[in-house]
Amino acid sequence: MIDAAHASKKLHIIAQADDDSTDTAVDVTTNGTTSAIGGEYDGGVNDGSDQGFSCGFFGTCGEDIVVGPLAAGTYYVKVAQGGTPYDASFKNYTLLVWFE
């Protein structure tokens, strides 16, 4: 929940894969289903994320995004399987979330 004192801040989210084959995608939702950031994020080419693969070509395994500023309210950080490739046996990750 983001209170009025933190409403002008951004959320920094890192979903770091614990192995080379885990592919994550992250989203920030307002009710568990409605995206507050325009949909799931599964890696960008130039932003320090995994480029949409299980591990980026430069060794990055996971997503690293900053979203916001977000208005006061309740938000959920959702971590799901990424798109390419996906193997259910590789699902371990570490999630870090903080205000900036």
N, C-alpha and C positions, 0 to 999 in steps of 0.2 A: 504494500500500500504506500502510495506517495502522498504525504501530508502537504499542507499549504507551505510549510517551511522549506520543502524540497521540490516544489512544483516547477521551479525554473532550472532544475538540474537535469543532467543526462544520465542514462544508465550505460555503463560499460559492461559488456557481456563477453565472456570467453568460455567456449565449450571446447576443451582440450581433449583430444583423443588419447586414450591410454595405450594404444597400440597402433601400428601402421595401417591397419585395415578397417578401423572404425571411421565411419563417415557420419558427421552430425549435420543437422540443420536447426537453426534457432528461430524463434518467433516471440514477440511480445504481444500478448492478447489482453483484451479488456474483460472478457468473461470466459476465457478458456477456449473460445473458438474464433472470435472476431479479432483479426490482426490490427494492432495499433501502428504497425510499421510497413504496411503494404504487402504482407505475406511472408512466408518462410524465407529465411536467408540461408543460402547454402554455398557461401564462398564467393568472393570476388577476386579478380585477377590482381588488382593493385592495392589491396587494403590489408594485407597481412593474414588473410584467411586461406582456406585450403583449395581455392579455385573450383569448388564443386566436386572434388574427388576425395577419396579416402585420405590421402596425404598430398599436399601440394608439391609441385616439382622442386620447390626450394625448402622442403622439410617441414612445412607447417601442417599440422594435423588437427584440424578443427576450425572453429569460427572465432573471430575477434572483431566485434562491432561496438559502436557507440550509437545509441538511439536517443532521440529527444531533442529539445527538452519536452518532457511529458507533463500534462496537466495533472493536478491533484486527482487521485482516484485509485482504484484497485487494478493492478496489472499482474499478469502471470507470465513467467518466462517458460516457454515450452521448448523442449529439446526433442527432436525426432530424428529418424534415420534420414541421412542425406540421399541424394539421388543416384550417384554413380561411384563405384558399384556398391551394392548393399548386400551384406551377408549377415543374417541374424545371429551368427555365432560371434561376431565382433560388435560389441555393444557397450564397452566400458569407456567412460569419459569422466572428466572432472569439470564441474561448472563453477565459475566465479562470476559474481555480479556485485557491482558497487556504484555509488553515486559519484559523479564528477561535476 
